[in-house]
Amino acid sequence: MDTREKILSRAGLHEVLEEHRRASRKIVFAHGVFDLLHAGHVRHLAAARSEGDLLVVGVHSDAAAKKLKGDGRPLLTERARAVLVAALAPVDYVVVFDEADVMPILRELQPDVLAAGSDATPDDPCGELAAHGIRVARTGIESTDSTTALIARVRKGRNGN
């Protein structure tokens, strides 16, 4: 599938997911900023895909990424980040969403599984997810594989200067 066909609007994604639900496919949802892809992202998404039949990845919009990560982020535009994520083999569909909080899109899309990152906190609304029939699978990346850590290492330089 052409990566451009993998990136859908929310409305378009609803239609596609209904087809998959009629075929009794288990839908997994993962989300993130995905600003500078690294091995941790790839491992996380591969593990997420193994939790079901179909992997949908929500990419936070530029405004949401800035709210989540602070000034100077994201480094890449939301379109560039969506294209990179869509190019990964485990990913079936990508949607860009404006909320910093993932709950509105989870309520809307109703996936079977949320693939949560290792940075998910105990305050995450797992109880609400269960009430919506959404199982949480911890498939996250190691903290040493974060984009923030990668940016810090690049800024520091190879020689530690």
C-alpha positions as CSV (number, residue, x, y, z in Angstrom):
1,M,0.0,0.0,0.0
2,D,1.2,3.5,-0.9
3,T,2.0,5.4,2.3
4,R,-0.2,8.3,1.2
5,E,-3.1,5.8,1.3
6,K,-2.3,5.0,4.9
7,I,-2.7,8.6,6.1
8,L,-6.4,9.2,6.6
9,S,-8.6,12.0,8.0
10,R,-10.6,11.1,11.1
11,A,-13.8,10.7,9.0
12,G,-12.0,8.5,6.5
13,L,-10.6,6.4,9.3
14,H,-14.0,5.9,10.7
15,E,-15.2,4.4,7.4
16,V,-12.2,2.1,7.1
17,L,-12.4,0.9,10.7
18,E,-16.1,0.0,10.3
19,E,-15.2,-2.3,7.4
20,H,-12.5,-3.9,9.6
21,R,-15.0,-4.3,12.5
22,R,-17.5,-6.0,10.2
23,A,-14.7,-8.5,9.4
24,S,-14.1,-9.0,13.1
25,R,-10.6,-7.7,13.1
26,K,-9.0,-6.5,16.3
27,I,-8.0,-2.9,16.1
28,V,-4.9,-1.6,18.0
29,F,-4.2,2.1,18.5
30,A,-0.9,3.7,19.4
31,H,-0.1,7.3,19.5
32,G,2.8,9.8,19.9
33,V,4.6,12.7,18.6
34,F,7.2,10.6,16.6
35,D,9.5,13.5,16.2
36,L,12.7,11.9,14.9
37,L,12.0,8.3,14.5
38,H,14.3,5.9,16.3
39,A,14.7,2.2,17.1
40,G,12.5,2.5,20.2
41,H,9.6,3.7,18.0
42,V,10.0,0.8,15.6
43,R,10.1,-1.7,18.5
44,H,7.1,-0.1,20.1
45,L,5.0,-0.2,16.9
46,A,6.0,-3.7,16.0
47,A,5.0,-4.9,19.5
48,A,1.8,-2.9,19.2
49,R,0.9,-4.5,15.9
50,S,1.3,-8.0,17.5
51,E,-1.6,-7.1,19.8
52,G,-4.2,-7.3,17.1
53,D,-5.0,-7.5,13.4
54,L,-4.7,-3.8,12.5
55,L,-2.5,-1.0,13.8
56,V,-3.7,2.6,13.7
57,V,-1.2,5.2,14.8
58,G,-2.3,8.6,16.0
59,V,0.3,11.3,15.4
60,H,-0.1,14.4,17.5
61,S,-0.5,17.6,15.4
62,D,2.2,20.3,15.5
63,A,0.2,22.3,18.1
64,A,-0.4,19.3,20.3
65,A,3.3,18.3,20.0
66,K,4.4,21.7,21.1
67,K,2.0,21.6,24.1
68,L,3.3,18.2,25.1
69,K,7.0,18.7,24.4
70,G,7.5,22.5,24.8
71,D,9.1,25.2,22.7
72,G,11.3,24.1,19.9
73,R,9.3,21.0,19.2
74,P,8.3,19.4,17.0
75,L,11.4,19.4,14.9
76,L,9.4,17.9,11.9
77,T,6.0,19.0,10.6
78,E,3.0,16.8,11.4
79,R,2.8,15.9,7.7
80,A,6.4,14.7,7.6
81,R,6.0,12.8,10.9
82,A,2.8,11.1,9.5
83,V,4.6,10.1,6.3
84,L,7.5,8.6,8.2
85,V,5.2,6.6,10.5
86,A,3.1,5.4,7.6
87,A,6.2,4.1,5.9
88,L,6.8,1.6,8.8
89,A,5.8,-2.0,8.0
90,P,3.7,-2.6,11.2
91,V,1.5,0.4,10.6
92,D,-1.8,0.0,8.7
93,Y,-3.2,3.5,9.1
94,V,-2.1,7.0,10.4
95,V,-4.3,9.8,11.6
96,V,-3.1,13.2,12.8
97,F,-5.0,14.5,15.8
98,D,-5.1,17.9,17.5
99,E,-5.6,17.0,21.1
100,A,-2.7,16.6,23.5
101,D,-4.9,14.2,25.5
102,V,-5.5,10.9,23.7
103,M,-8.8,10.2,25.4
104,P,-11.1,12.1,23.0
105,I,-9.8,10.1,20.0
106,L,-10.0,6.8,21.9
107,R,-13.6,7.5,22.8
108,E,-14.3,8.4,19.2
109,L,-12.5,5.5,17.4
110,Q,-13.1,2.8,20.1
111,P,-10.1,0.5,19.3
112,D,-9.9,-2.9,21.0
113,V,-6.4,-2.2,22.3
114,L,-4.4,0.8,23.3
115,A,-0.7,0.2,22.9
116,A,0.7,2.3,25.7
117,G,4.3,3.6,25.9
118,S,6.6,3.0,28.8
119,D,6.2,6.7,29.7
120,A,2.5,6.2,30.4
121,T,1.8,7.2,34.0
122,P,-0.4,5.5,36.7
123,D,-2.7,8.6,36.3
124,D,-3.6,7.4,32.8
125,P,-7.3,6.7,32.6
126,C,-7.0,2.9,32.4
127,G,-10.3,2.6,34.3
128,E,-12.1,4.7,31.7
129,L,-10.5,2.7,28.9
130,A,-11.8,-0.5,30.5
131,A,-15.3,1.0,30.7
132,H,-15.1,1.6,26.9
133,G,-13.9,-2.0,26.4
134,I,-10.4,-0.9,25.5
135,R,-7.6,-3.2,26.8
136,V,-4.2,-1.5,27.6
137,A,-1.1,-3.3,26.3
138,R,2.3,-2.0,27.6
139,T,4.4,-2.1,24.4
140,G,6.4,1.1,25.1
141,I,9.9,2.1,24.4
142,E,12.7,2.3,26.9
143,S,13.4,5.7,28.4
144,T,16.9,5.6,26.9
145,D,15.3,5.5,23.5
146,S,13.4,8.7,23.7
147,T,13.6,11.5,21.2
148,T,14.3,14.0,24.0
149,A,17.3,11.9,25.0
150,L,18.5,11.7,21.4
151,I,18.2,15.5,20.9
152,A,20.2,16.0,24.2
153,R,22.9,13.7,22.9
154,V,23.1,15.5,19.6
155,R,23.3,18.9,21.2
156,K,26.0,17.7,23.6
157,G,28.0,16.3,20.7
158,R,29.8,13.0,20.2
159,N,32.7,14.0,22.4
160,G,30.6,15.0,25.3
161,N,31.3,18.7,24.8
